[in-house]
Amino acid sequence: MTPRERKDLQKLDDLVLNASLGELKKIQELDQQTQMEGQSFYDVYLDSTSLINQNIKKSSRPHSSFK
């Protein structure tokens, strides 16, 4: 793991550890959603500037639908 990856992982750890109950619920929902989409919560976190700024929002991505 690179120093940059360690720093980003620490930011994510801090986000989770310092989250309120409401924020933890949003994080859990986001984690479940990303898993259902075959993505990693960590990767979505890294790709989302809003998450890095401590807001629990998913970056917009096109959704594929199963029909």
DSSP file (Angstrom, degrees, kcal/mol; ACC not computed):
  #  RESIDUE AA STRUCTURE BP1 BP2  ACC     N-H-->O    O-->H-N    N-H-->O    O-->H-N    TCO  KAPPA ALPHA  PHI   PSI    X-CA   Y-CA   Z-CA
    1    1 A M              0   0    0      0, 0.0     0, 0.0     0, 0.0     0, 0.0   0.000 360.0 360.0 360.0 134.1    0.0    0.0    0.0
    2    2 A T     >  -     0   0    0      1,-0.1     4,-2.3     4,-0.0     5,-0.2  -0.369 360.0-110.6 -79.4 161.5    1.3    3.4   -1.0
    3    3 A P  H  > S+     0   0    0      0, 0.0     4,-2.2     0, 0.0     5,-0.1   0.877 120.7  53.5 -57.9 -36.8    1.6    6.3    1.5
    4    4 A R  H  > S+     0   0    0      2,-0.2     4,-2.5     1,-0.2     5,-0.2   0.921 108.5  48.7 -64.2 -44.3   -1.2    8.1   -0.5
    5    5 A E  H  > S+     0   0    0      1,-0.2     4,-2.5     2,-0.2    -1,-0.2   0.892 110.7  51.3 -63.4 -39.5   -3.5    5.0   -0.2
    6    6 A R  H  X S+     0   0    0     -4,-2.3     4,-2.1     2,-0.2    -1,-0.2   0.908 110.4  48.8 -62.4 -42.2   -2.8    4.9    3.5
    7    7 A K  H  X S+     0   0    0     -4,-2.2     4,-2.1     2,-0.2    -2,-0.2   0.921 112.7  47.4 -64.5 -44.4   -3.7    8.5    3.9
    8    8 A D  H  X S+     0   0    0     -4,-2.5     4,-2.0     1,-0.2    -2,-0.2   0.891 111.8  50.4 -64.5 -39.8   -6.9    8.1    1.9
    9    9 A L  H  X S+     0   0    0     -4,-2.5     4,-2.5     1,-0.2    -1,-0.2   0.873 108.7  52.5 -66.3 -36.5   -7.8    5.0    4.0
   10   10 A Q  H  X S+     0   0    0     -4,-2.1     4,-2.8     2,-0.2    -2,-0.2   0.895 107.4  52.4 -64.9 -39.9   -7.2    7.0    7.2
   11   11 A K  H  X S+     0   0    0     -4,-2.1     4,-2.3     2,-0.2    -2,-0.2   0.914 110.9  47.4 -60.9 -42.6   -9.5    9.7    6.0
   12   12 A L  H  X S+     0   0    0     -4,-2.0     4,-2.2     2,-0.2    -2,-0.2   0.913 111.5  50.6 -65.8 -42.2  -12.2    7.1    5.3
   13   13 A D  H  X S+     0   0    0     -4,-2.5     4,-3.1     1,-0.2     5,-0.2   0.928 111.4  48.3 -59.1 -45.8  -11.6    5.6    8.8
   14   14 A D  H  X S+     0   0    0     -4,-2.8     4,-2.1     1,-0.2    -2,-0.2   0.892 108.4  54.7 -62.7 -40.0  -11.9    9.0   10.4
   15   15 A L  H  < S+     0   0    0     -4,-2.3     4,-0.2    -5,-0.2    -1,-0.2   0.928 114.8  39.6 -58.7 -46.1  -15.1    9.7    8.5
   16   16 A V  H >< S+     0   0    0     -4,-2.2     3,-1.2     1,-0.2    -2,-0.2   0.929 115.8  50.0 -70.6 -46.6  -16.7    6.5    9.8
   17   17 A L  H 3< S+     0   0    0     -4,-3.1    -1,-0.2     1,-0.3    -2,-0.2   0.793 116.6  41.4 -65.9 -28.2  -15.4    6.7   13.3
   18   18 A N  T 3< S+     0   0    0     -4,-2.1    -1,-0.3    -5,-0.2    -2,-0.2   0.316  90.4 118.2-101.5   7.4  -16.5   10.3   13.8
   19   19 A A    <   -     0   0    0     -3,-1.2     2,-0.1    -4,-0.2    -3,-0.1  -0.424  62.5-123.6 -77.5 148.1  -19.9   10.0   12.1
   20   20 A S     >  -     0   0    0     -2,-0.1     4,-2.7     1,-0.1     5,-0.2  -0.287  36.5 -97.1 -75.7 172.3  -23.2   10.6   13.9
   21   21 A L  H  > S+     0   0    0      1,-0.2     4,-1.9     2,-0.2     5,-0.1   0.903 127.1  49.8 -60.1 -40.9  -25.8    7.8   13.9
   22   22 A G  H  > S+     0   0    0      2,-0.2     4,-1.8     1,-0.2    -1,-0.2   0.905 111.5  47.8 -64.1 -41.8  -27.6    9.4   11.0
   23   23 A E  H  > S+     0   0    0      1,-0.2     4,-2.6     2,-0.2    -2,-0.2   0.887 108.9  54.4 -66.9 -38.4  -24.4    9.7    9.0
   24   24 A L  H  X S+     0   0    0     -4,-2.7     4,-2.7     1,-0.2    -1,-0.2   0.888 106.2  52.5 -62.2 -38.1  -23.5    6.0    9.8
   25   25 A K  H  X S+     0   0    0     -4,-1.9     4,-2.4     2,-0.2    -1,-0.2   0.918 110.5  47.5 -63.1 -42.7  -26.9    5.0    8.4
   26   26 A K  H  X S+     0   0    0     -4,-1.8     4,-2.5     2,-0.2    -2,-0.2   0.902 111.9  50.2 -64.7 -40.9  -26.2    6.9    5.2
   27   27 A I  H  X S+     0   0    0     -4,-2.6     4,-2.8     2,-0.2    -2,-0.2   0.922 110.7  49.8 -62.1 -43.8  -22.7    5.3    5.0
   28   28 A Q  H  X S+     0   0    0     -4,-2.7     4,-2.5     2,-0.2    -2,-0.2   0.923 111.3  48.4 -61.7 -44.7  -24.2    1.9    5.5
   29   29 A E  H  X S+     0   0    0     -4,-2.4     4,-2.4     1,-0.2    -1,-0.2   0.915 113.0  48.0 -61.5 -43.4  -26.8    2.4    2.8
   30   30 A L  H  X S+     0   0    0     -4,-2.5     4,-2.7     2,-0.2    -2,-0.2   0.906 110.8  51.3 -63.9 -42.4  -24.1    3.7    0.4
   31   31 A D  H  X S+     0   0    0     -4,-2.8     4,-2.0     2,-0.2    -2,-0.2   0.922 111.7  46.8 -61.3 -45.0  -21.9    0.7    1.2
   32   32 A Q  H  X S+     0   0    0     -4,-2.5     4,-2.2     2,-0.2    -2,-0.2   0.911 112.8  50.0 -63.9 -42.1  -24.7   -1.7    0.5
   33   33 A Q  H  X S+     0   0    0     -4,-2.4     4,-1.5     1,-0.2    -2,-0.2   0.922 110.1  49.2 -63.6 -44.6  -25.6    0.1   -2.7
   34   34 A T  H  <>S+     0   0    0     -4,-2.7     5,-3.4     1,-0.2    -1,-0.2   0.886 110.1  51.9 -64.7 -37.1  -22.0    0.1   -4.0
   35   35 A Q  H ><5S+     0   0    0     -4,-2.0     3,-1.4     1,-0.2    -1,-0.2   0.907 107.6  51.9 -63.8 -40.8  -21.7   -3.7   -3.2
   36   36 A M  H 3<5S+     0   0    0     -4,-2.2    -1,-0.2     1,-0.3    -2,-0.2   0.800 109.8  50.3 -65.5 -27.5  -24.9   -4.4   -5.2
   37   37 A E  T 3<5S-     0   0    0     -4,-1.5    -1,-0.3    -5,-0.2    -2,-0.2   0.405 120.4-110.9 -88.8   1.3  -23.4   -2.4   -8.1
   38   38 A G  T < 5S+     0   0    0     -3,-1.4     2,-0.2     1,-0.3    -3,-0.2   0.730  78.1 124.1  76.9  22.1  -20.2   -4.5   -7.9
   39   39 A Q      < -     0   0    0     -5,-3.4     2,-0.4    -6,-0.2    -1,-0.3  -0.679  62.4-114.7-110.9 166.4  -18.2   -1.5   -6.7
   40   40 A S     >  -     0   0    0     -2,-0.2     4,-2.4     1,-0.1     5,-0.2  -0.849  12.7-139.5 -99.2 134.8  -16.0   -0.9   -3.6
   41   41 A F  H  > S+     0   0    0     -2,-0.4     4,-2.7     1,-0.2     5,-0.2   0.900 107.2  54.7 -56.7 -40.8  -17.1    1.7   -1.1
   42   42 A Y  H  > S+     0   0    0      2,-0.2     4,-2.4     1,-0.2    -1,-0.2   0.915 107.9  48.1 -59.5 -44.9  -13.4    2.7   -0.8
   43   43 A D  H  > S+     0   0    0      2,-0.2     4,-1.9     1,-0.2    -1,-0.2   0.901 112.3  48.4 -65.0 -40.8  -13.2    3.3   -4.6
   44   44 A V  H  X S+     0   0    0     -4,-2.4     4,-0.8     2,-0.2    -2,-0.2   0.911 110.5  52.9 -64.2 -41.1  -16.4    5.3   -4.6
   45   45 A Y  H >< S+     0   0    0     -4,-2.7     3,-0.8     1,-0.2     7,-0.3   0.924 110.0  47.3 -58.4 -45.9  -15.1    7.3   -1.7
   46   46 A L  H 3< S+     0   0    0     -4,-2.4    -1,-0.2     1,-0.2    -2,-0.2   0.842 112.9  49.2 -66.3 -32.7  -11.8    8.1   -3.6
   47   47 A D  H 3< S+     0   0    0     -4,-1.9     2,-0.7    -5,-0.2    -1,-0.2   0.540  98.7  80.1 -83.2  -6.6  -13.8    9.1   -6.7
   48   48 A S    <X  -     0   0    0     -3,-0.8     4,-1.7    -4,-0.8     3,-0.2  -0.880  53.1-171.6-111.4 112.4  -16.1   11.4   -4.9
   49   49 A T  H  > S+     0   0    0     -2,-0.7     4,-1.5     1,-0.2    -1,-0.2   0.821  89.9  60.5 -67.2 -29.1  -14.9   14.9   -4.0
   50   50 A S  H  4>S+     0   0    0      1,-0.2     5,-2.5     2,-0.2    -1,-0.2   0.883 105.3  47.4 -67.2 -35.8  -18.1   15.3   -1.9
   51   51 A L  H >45S+     0   0    0      1,-0.2     3,-2.1     3,-0.2    -1,-0.2   0.899 107.8  54.5 -70.2 -39.4  -17.1   12.4    0.3
   52   52 A I  H 3<5S+     0   0    0     -4,-1.7    -1,-0.2     1,-0.3    -2,-0.2   0.839 104.3  56.5 -62.2 -30.4  -13.6   13.7    0.7
   53   53 A N  T 3<5S-     0   0    0     -4,-1.5    -1,-0.3     2,-0.1    -2,-0.2   0.183 127.0-102.7 -87.0  17.9  -15.2   16.9    1.9
   54   54 A Q  T < 5S+     0   0    0     -3,-2.1     2,-0.5     1,-0.2    -3,-0.2   0.611  81.4 129.1  75.5  16.1  -17.0   14.9    4.6
   55   55 A N      < -     0   0    0     -5,-2.5     2,-1.5    -6,-0.2    -1,-0.2  -0.877  58.5-133.6-100.5 135.5  -20.5   14.9    3.0
   56   56 A I        +     0   0    0     -2,-0.5     2,-0.3    -3,-0.1    -5,-0.1  -0.669  58.0 125.5 -91.2  86.9  -22.1   11.5    2.7
   57   57 A K        -     0   0    0     -2,-1.5     2,-0.4    -9,-0.1    -6,-0.2  -0.991  57.2-121.9-140.6 146.3  -23.2   11.5   -0.9
   58   58 A K        -     0   0    0     -2,-0.3     2,-0.1    -8,-0.1     3,-0.1  -0.714  31.6-112.9 -89.1 137.9  -22.6    9.2   -3.8
   59   59 A S        -     0   0    0     -2,-0.4     2,-0.3   -15,-0.2   -11,-0.1  -0.426  43.2 -99.2 -65.5 144.8  -21.0   10.5   -6.9
   60   60 A S        +     0   0    0     -2,-0.1    -1,-0.1    -3,-0.0    -3,-0.0  -0.488  52.4 165.1 -72.8 131.1  -23.4   10.4   -9.8
   61   61 A R        -     0   0    0     -2,-0.3     2,-0.1    -3,-0.1    -3,-0.0  -0.989  43.1 -98.9-141.0 145.6  -22.9    7.5  -12.1
   62   62 A P        -     0   0    0      0, 0.0     2,-0.5     0, 0.0     0, 0.0  -0.437  38.7-138.0 -65.8 139.9  -25.2    6.1  -14.7
   63   63 A H        -     0   0    0     -2,-0.1     2,-0.4     2,-0.0   -26,-0.0  -0.835   5.4-144.5-101.1 134.2  -27.2    3.1  -13.5
   64   64 A S        -     0   0    0     -2,-0.5     2,-0.4   -27,-0.0     0, 0.0  -0.803  17.5-145.0 -92.7 139.1  -27.7    0.0  -15.6
   65   65 A S        -     0   0    0     -2,-0.4     2,-0.6     2,-0.0    -2,-0.0  -0.830   5.0-135.2-107.6 144.9  -31.0   -1.6  -15.2
   66   66 A F              0   0    0     -2,-0.4    -2,-0.0     1,-0.1     0, 0.0  -0.851 360.0 360.0 -96.2 123.2  -31.7   -5.3  -15.4
   67   67 A K              0   0    0     -2,-0.6    -1,-0.1     0, 0.0    -2,-0.0   0.368 360.0 360.0-120.8 360.0  -34.7   -6.2  -17.4
